Amino acid sequence: MPSVLIPYPVPKRLLDKAIAGTLLVVLAPVFAGVLVAMAVDMLLSPGDRDGFLFREPRVSRGRTFGLLKFRSLRADVLDRHRGHAGLAEHDAANLTWAGRTFLKPWYLDELPQLLNVLRGEISLVGPRPWPPALVERQVAEGLDYRNRIIAGLTGPAQVTKGSDRRYADLDLPYVNKSATLGGWALVRYDLGILLQTIRVLARAEGLNY
C-alpha cells in the first residue's frame, strides 16, 4: 500500500518562500564572502580545489532531489562519498580549510539549501532529508514518514542538543503535528523551531545534521 502523503499546506508554503526569498537577498553579502574565501582557499591549497557547490541525492516526501551545499570536503574525499558525504564531514581531516574554519562550525555550507526551499523541494522546517539508502533502511524498520512528509532545512532533531535519542523519536512528534494541525497553527509551530535554530547558530554550536 502506498504511503499516505501529509499535506504541505498553503500557509506553510507561503512562509517558506517568503523567508527563503528574503534570506537570499539579505544574506547575499555572506554568500559573496563565502565564495571569495573558498576561492582563496582553493588558490592557496591545491588539495582543496574543486567546485564551489555540490548536490547530494536526498529524499523529500517520497521524491529524490539534489540537496545543494557549499563544498566543505576535499575533492578526493568527496569523490569517495558521493552518495552520502555527511558522514565524512564529521572528521576535520576530511575538510578543506574553509570547511574547518567557518563553513561547518557556522553551518554556512547549508545556505544554498534556501534555493531548495524556494523550489519547493524542502521546507524550512521538517525532518532532515536523508539519502535514499538510509530512507529505505528506515522504511524497512517500519518508519516511512520521510516518504510522506516534506523534508526540512531544520527541525526538532537539529535543535535538540546533547540528546542521545534517535532521530525518529524527535521527528515523529513533528510529523504528527503536521498531520493534525491546521495550516496557520503549523506555521506558528514552525516559527518556534526557527527561533530555536537561530539561537543554536548564534552560539556557533552547529546543528545536529
Secondary structure, 3 states (H helix, E strand, C coil): CCCCCCCCCHHHHHHHHHHHHHHHHHCHHHHHHHHHHHHHHHHHCHHHCCCCEEEEEEEECCEEEEEEEECCECHHHHHHCCCCHHHHHHCHHHECHHHHHHHCCCCHHHCCHHHHHHCCCCEEECCCCECHHHHHHHHHCCCCHHHCCCCEEECHHHHCCCCCCCHHHHHHHHHHHHHHCCHHHHHHHHHHHHHHHHHHHHCCCCCCC
